[in-house]
Amino acid sequence: MSIPNTKSAKKALRQNLRRRERNLKRKEALKQALKQFRHAIMAGDKTKAEQLVPQLMKAADKAAQRRVIHPNKAARLKSRLMRRLHALA
């Protein structure tokens, strides 16, 4: 890793580190929501899975809005998970 020389490069490095930390938190929130939802689906607990849907959608949309993940990936995830939820019926 190279060390920044100019004042603007040093500021850019600080900004990148802050953004990286924020993005990792968003990605982790999405992963946690996915994990909880998948566990509920595997257990066949439809009511718990339905309660987790808003949390999951919010995490996916936030990650896509901030380009942590591609918007199409968020849409694909939501679509697949909703299909799995409806298949439980």
Buried (B, 14 or more C-beta within 10 A) or exposed (E): EEEEEEEEEEEEBEEEEEEEEEBEEBBEBBEEBBEBBBEBBEEEBBEBBEEBBEBBBEBBBBBBEEEBBEEEEBEEBBEEBEEBBEEEE
